[in-house]
Amino acid sequence: MPKMKTHSGAKKRFKVTGSGKLMRRKAGKNHLMEHKSSRLKRGKDGRVQVAPADAKQVKKMLGK
């Protein structure tokens, strides 16, 4: 059986914490920022946990 390859798009988008949680960036802070309020932009800071419904698929793509 060949080695399973990590999905290259997934490895750029998701990080696994020390305790095994999957973290992702919030959507909507990539471009077209000039018309968005500072409050909205601050709300897009940081990372959040991947939804449980998506976690299984993300883990598979990361080879976990």
Secondary structure, DSSP 4 states (H G I P E B T S, - for coil): -PPPPPPHHHHHHEEE-TTS-EEEEPSS-SS--TTS-HHHHHHT-SEEEPPHHHHHHHHHHHT-
